[in-house]
Amino acid sequence: MKNLLKLEDAAEWIFSIFLFSKLEYAWWLYPTLILLPDLSMLGYMVNSRVGAAAYNFVHHKGLGIVIGSAGFMLASQPLMLAGVILFGHSCMDRVFGYGLKYGDDFKHTHLGKIGN
């Protein structure tokens, strides 16, 4: 089941790259911005609960979909870009085993322990 979920996330990640290709931005912007959502890990400097909440909010696929959809409806390229990057990053993280976090430990995710 875990491999099936990773395959699904890989397909969604590829879809985000396809969506990005339809925007009017240079190709190098996608790889430049794709790790930007990881700044949400700065919440772990406060404590594990705040870090997990910040990380989970930014890494929820629904956030990327909502922002990207708002950008589409408002014909806003920057909003569509933000949505595609957030969605793509969340998919990419799940492909590599980084799931949504529990409040007790950064390595405790909904996909299991990181590194196991």
Backbone bond lengths (Angstrom), bond angles and torsions (degrees), N, CA, C in turn:
res aa  C-N    CA-C-N  psi(-1)  N-CA   C-N-CA  omega(-1)  CA-C   N-CA-C  phi
1 M - - - 1.456 - - 1.525 110.85 -
2 K 1.347 116.13 -39.56 1.459 119.93 -178.98 1.534 110.98 -61.20
3 N 1.326 117.45 -39.85 1.463 120.91 178.93 1.522 111.42 -67.90
4 L 1.321 116.55 -35.36 1.465 120.53 177.67 1.527 110.51 -64.95
5 L 1.333 116.43 -40.70 1.465 120.34 177.50 1.529 110.88 -65.09
6 K 1.332 116.61 -40.03 1.466 119.64 178.03 1.528 111.27 -65.30
7 L 1.312 116.46 -37.33 1.462 120.43 177.29 1.527 111.02 -64.88
8 E 1.319 115.83 -41.78 1.462 120.71 177.33 1.531 110.63 -62.03
9 D 1.338 116.41 -44.93 1.466 119.85 178.62 1.513 112.07 -66.14
10 A 1.331 117.55 -34.99 1.468 120.40 176.42 1.529 110.38 -63.15
11 A 1.322 117.01 -41.00 1.466 120.86 177.96 1.531 110.58 -64.26
12 E 1.323 116.90 -40.10 1.466 120.32 178.40 1.528 110.84 -67.82
13 W 1.322 117.25 -36.74 1.462 121.38 177.48 1.535 109.96 -62.98
14 I 1.330 116.16 -44.57 1.465 120.92 177.14 1.532 109.92 -62.23
15 F 1.330 116.08 -38.77 1.463 120.18 177.33 1.531 110.65 -61.81
16 S 1.334 116.81 -38.74 1.468 119.21 178.50 1.534 110.89 -64.44
17 I 1.322 116.47 -36.02 1.469 120.26 177.11 1.534 109.56 -66.45
18 F 1.326 116.13 -40.33 1.464 120.34 176.16 1.531 110.60 -61.10
19 L 1.339 116.41 -46.64 1.468 119.58 178.89 1.523 110.93 -60.57
20 F 1.331 116.36 -41.43 1.460 119.79 177.78 1.525 111.00 -59.62
21 S 1.330 116.78 -38.63 1.467 120.38 -178.73 1.524 112.18 -63.65
22 K 1.312 117.36 -20.42 1.459 121.51 178.78 1.529 112.36 -85.92
23 L 1.331 116.93 -9.39 1.460 120.98 177.64 1.522 109.30 -87.22
24 E 1.308 116.08 163.56 1.467 120.87 -176.07 1.524 111.30 -95.53
25 Y 1.331 116.26 56.57 1.457 121.46 178.92 1.521 109.37 -125.62
26 A 1.318 116.05 155.42 1.463 120.97 176.93 1.520 109.61 -65.15
27 W 1.337 116.93 146.84 1.462 122.28 -175.81 1.522 112.43 -58.66
28 W 1.322 118.30 -33.23 1.461 121.49 -174.93 1.528 112.71 -70.61
29 L 1.324 117.71 -12.54 1.456 120.21 -179.32 1.534 111.74 -69.57
30 Y 1.330 117.50 -34.54 1.475 120.02 179.89 1.529 111.01 -60.79
31 P 1.334 119.03 -55.69 1.470 117.35 179.63 1.532 113.37 -65.72
32 T 1.324 116.74 -24.40 1.465 119.98 178.03 1.523 111.59 -70.99
33 L 1.329 117.17 -39.40 1.465 121.64 -174.65 1.531 114.36 -93.55
34 I 1.329 118.36 -14.25 1.465 120.40 -168.89 1.537 113.25 -61.52
35 L 1.318 119.21 -26.19 1.464 120.38 179.74 1.531 113.26 -94.66
36 L 1.317 116.91 -3.39 1.462 121.29 -179.14 1.535 113.98 -56.03
37 P 1.337 119.93 -39.18 1.467 119.12 179.23 1.536 114.25 -60.44
38 D 1.336 117.74 -17.38 1.458 119.53 178.89 1.527 112.97 -70.81
39 L 1.322 117.45 -8.36 1.464 119.63 172.71 1.525 111.16 -61.14
40 S 1.321 116.70 -19.58 1.467 120.02 177.68 1.523 111.79 -63.52
41 M 1.328 117.75 -16.65 1.464 120.66 177.47 1.523 112.13 -69.07
42 L 1.317 116.98 -11.87 1.459 119.25 176.72 1.520 111.89 -60.81
43 G 1.321 116.65 -21.71 1.465 120.40 175.71 1.518 112.76 -59.75
44 Y 1.321 116.84 -23.78 1.466 120.40 177.61 1.521 111.81 -68.56
45 M 1.310 118.04 -13.62 1.461 120.38 175.34 1.520 110.81 -70.13
46 V 1.350 116.70 -23.67 1.466 120.84 176.58 1.523 108.51 -80.39
47 N 1.314 116.56 -61.56 1.466 123.38 174.36 1.523 108.60 -173.33
48 S 1.330 116.28 176.31 1.474 120.68 -175.35 1.521 112.83 -65.70
49 R 1.330 117.23 -37.34 1.467 119.61 -178.28 1.523 111.73 -67.88
50 V 1.317 117.01 -45.62 1.465 121.13 178.56 1.528 109.39 -65.53
51 G 1.321 116.48 -42.07 1.463 120.64 179.04 1.509 112.08 -60.70
52 A 1.347 116.45 -45.36 1.463 120.47 179.72 1.529 110.73 -64.24
53 A 1.338 116.99 -41.56 1.467 120.25 -179.91 1.531 111.12 -63.40
54 A 1.333 116.83 -45.41 1.467 120.49 179.75 1.525 110.47 -65.18
55 Y 1.322 116.26 -45.57 1.459 121.21 -179.62 1.525 110.58 -60.89
56 N 1.337 116.79 -48.17 1.465 120.89 -177.47 1.520 112.35 -64.98
57 F 1.328 117.08 -36.74 1.461 119.59 178.94 1.528 110.48 -62.74
58 V 1.329 116.17 -48.80 1.462 120.83 -176.99 1.527 111.72 -71.60
59 H 1.330 117.46 -30.98 1.461 121.34 -175.90 1.535 113.65 -95.12
60 H 1.301 117.40 10.52 1.472 120.38 175.65 1.526 107.60 -80.03
61 K 1.315 117.01 125.31 1.469 120.65 -178.02 1.525 111.80 -58.63
62 G 1.318 116.29 -32.49 1.462 120.50 -179.60 1.516 112.65 -60.54
63 L 1.324 117.32 -33.60 1.468 120.42 178.69 1.528 110.34 -62.80
64 G 1.322 116.26 -45.55 1.461 120.01 177.78 1.511 112.05 -62.70
65 I 1.326 116.33 -39.89 1.462 120.35 179.91 1.523 110.95 -65.89
66 V 1.337 117.24 -43.61 1.467 121.22 -179.96 1.529 110.66 -64.57
67 I 1.326 117.20 -46.34 1.475 120.26 -179.29 1.530 110.61 -66.06
68 G 1.333 116.73 -43.55 1.461 119.86 178.30 1.516 112.29 -63.66
69 S 1.328 116.75 -40.49 1.469 120.99 178.15 1.527 111.22 -65.50
70 A 1.331 116.05 -40.70 1.471 119.30 177.46 1.526 109.54 -62.08
71 G 1.330 116.05 -40.89 1.460 119.72 177.27 1.515 112.23 -62.18
72 F 1.339 116.51 -39.14 1.461 120.53 178.32 1.526 110.77 -65.35
73 M 1.336 115.80 -46.39 1.474 119.55 -178.10 1.523 111.93 -66.76
74 L 1.337 116.78 -32.56 1.463 120.88 -179.48 1.528 112.46 -93.64
75 A 1.331 116.29 1.75 1.471 122.55 -177.06 1.528 111.10 54.16
76 S 1.341 115.12 44.20 1.455 121.64 -178.45 1.530 109.38 -109.11
77 Q 1.332 116.47 107.40 1.461 121.12 178.86 1.539 112.16 -59.30
78 P 1.337 119.61 -43.07 1.468 118.87 179.62 1.536 113.24 -61.69
79 L 1.326 117.29 -39.22 1.468 119.66 177.20 1.521 111.28 -67.88
80 M 1.322 116.59 -40.43 1.472 119.06 176.88 1.525 110.10 -62.92
81 L 1.323 117.08 -40.60 1.467 121.23 177.80 1.524 110.35 -61.06
82 A 1.315 117.15 -47.03 1.467 120.73 179.81 1.523 110.56 -59.94
83 G 1.321 117.34 -43.70 1.457 120.96 179.41 1.517 112.69 -63.60
84 V 1.323 116.73 -43.25 1.466 121.20 179.53 1.526 110.47 -64.58
85 I 1.322 117.47 -41.70 1.467 120.90 179.87 1.530 110.45 -66.70
86 L 1.321 117.83 -45.28 1.465 120.16 178.98 1.525 111.48 -61.78
87 F 1.311 116.39 -45.41 1.463 120.89 179.62 1.527 110.45 -64.64
88 G 1.326 116.63 -48.41 1.459 120.98 -179.06 1.518 112.38 -61.86
89 H 1.317 116.48 -40.65 1.464 120.01 179.46 1.529 111.17 -64.43
90 S 1.319 116.55 -43.53 1.466 120.14 179.21 1.523 111.10 -61.59
91 C 1.318 116.79 -41.31 1.468 120.70 177.42 1.518 110.95 -65.02
92 M 1.330 116.46 -44.76 1.455 121.29 179.74 1.537 110.96 -60.16
93 D 1.318 116.41 -44.31 1.464 120.05 178.91 1.524 111.38 -58.24
94 R 1.311 116.64 -43.46 1.465 120.10 -178.22 1.525 111.69 -68.30
95 V 1.327 117.64 -33.29 1.463 120.81 175.81 1.529 109.58 -59.77
96 F 1.332 116.76 -38.70 1.460 121.45 -178.28 1.530 113.14 -90.12
97 G 1.340 117.49 6.90 1.458 121.25 174.07 1.512 115.88 90.96
98 Y 1.328 117.62 8.85 1.464 120.74 178.22 1.521 109.03 -94.99
99 G 1.309 115.73 101.40 1.459 120.08 -178.42 1.519 111.73 -97.02
100 L 1.315 114.86 -172.44 1.456 121.01 175.64 1.516 108.60 -66.60
101 K 1.322 116.64 144.86 1.462 122.18 -170.31 1.527 112.82 -93.71
102 Y 1.326 114.26 147.01 1.461 121.16 167.42 1.527 107.02 -89.94
103 G 1.309 116.64 158.67 1.460 121.58 -174.41 1.518 115.74 -73.80
104 D 1.323 118.30 -7.91 1.467 119.47 -175.38 1.522 114.11 -87.45
105 D 1.348 117.37 -32.15 1.461 119.90 -174.07 1.529 109.29 -159.39
106 F 1.328 116.79 139.84 1.464 121.30 179.88 1.520 111.60 -57.89
107 K 1.315 117.47 -35.24 1.464 121.06 -176.64 1.527 113.32 -79.70
108 H 1.320 118.81 -9.08 1.468 122.71 -179.42 1.529 108.85 -91.53
109 T 1.355 116.26 105.29 1.458 120.90 -175.79 1.526 111.07 -122.07
110 H 1.310 116.16 170.51 1.463 120.60 178.55 1.525 111.36 -69.21
111 L 1.315 117.61 -11.59 1.480 121.44 176.96 1.528 111.43 -98.16
112 G 1.310 117.22 1.19 1.462 122.58 -177.84 1.512 110.20 112.69
113 K 1.316 116.46 -173.21 1.464 121.17 179.24 1.535 110.44 -73.62
114 I 1.312 116.18 136.22 1.465 120.22 175.96 1.523 107.73 -71.08
115 G 1.324 115.23 132.45 1.449 120.33 177.79 1.517 113.53 98.14
116 N 1.313 117.82 -5.87 1.486 120.33 178.03 1.502 110.78 -97.14
